[in-house]
Amino acid sequence: MDRAQLAEFLRIRRERLRPDDVGLPAGFRRRTPGLRREEVASLATMSTDYYTRLEQGRGPRPSRPVLTGLARALRLTDAERDHLFRLAGEQPGPPPGPPADVRSGVLNMLARLDAPGLVLDAKYDVLAWNPLAAALLTDFSAVPRKQRNLLRLRFLDGTTQADRFGAAATETFAREVAADLRATTSRYPDDPALAKLVNDLVTGSPEFAALWAAHEVETQQSLCQTIHHPLVGRIDVSCEILVIPERDQRVILYTTEPHTPSEAALNLLTVLGTQNLTPTR
């Protein structure tokens, strides 16, 4: 354990974080940059005294759960997390779970796109989306946070997605994402949220259970499909998958061929948005 280097690393990473980075109010009269020690301790679920001693280079050797809590509290990347473990004299294990925070640059890109776009983590949680993606696919803001997962929507939602995406594409998607999720479980063997997702899918969907039992492993590469939208009709889209390796996230972009009926339909959807045009009495 390199106490001096560990102490300096913790201090520098604490000072680079802003309160709004971790969902805390900024408040007034902050005399030090970044977060306060008690704030980091609270986020890492440890005592302020224990964290203070670590940052002063006089604390006991932290356990693996303590290091995991610190990595989560300080929003460390996978590389930074591994470095933290090594400074504490521990060999880094697999990351605890897919990161759920989306870089501000990616969010800004989504907001400025003229095409539907969304961000998925490794277990297909929908982390971010732009208004056109909500209009094309579903209004994710109206979906409970736990259910904002493409696999839950596909296998557990109870609606007939074949009517929206076509039977062949729906079956292909099911097979590919089950194989991709199998690969994800090997990268994050200790993630309780991932384990619960798999358990819910296996127990709640005989279709997924059969696919999971096949033990196929594959990285999903494409999501190209035809979408039958209830307001504007058929839209033929090509899906580009942009990988963010350090976050294990994917940006999904839906595009149409220029000067086609699909482009015209998507342009109309830009105007309609997520409004409900069902007549009311």
Secondary structure, DSSP 8 states (H G I E B T S, - for coil): --HHHHHHHHHHHHHH--GGGGT----S---SSS--HHHHHHHTTS-HHHHHHHHTT-S----HHHHHHHHHHTT--HHHHHHHHHHTT----S-SS------HHHHHHHHH-SS-EEEE-TT-BEEEE-HHHHHHT--GGGS-GGG-BHHHHHHTS-S-THHHH-HHHHHHHHHHHHHHHHHHHHH-TT-HHHHHHHHHHHHH-HHHHHHHHTT---------EEEEETTTEEEEEEEEEEEEGGGTEEEEEEE--TTSHHHHHHHHHHHHTT-------
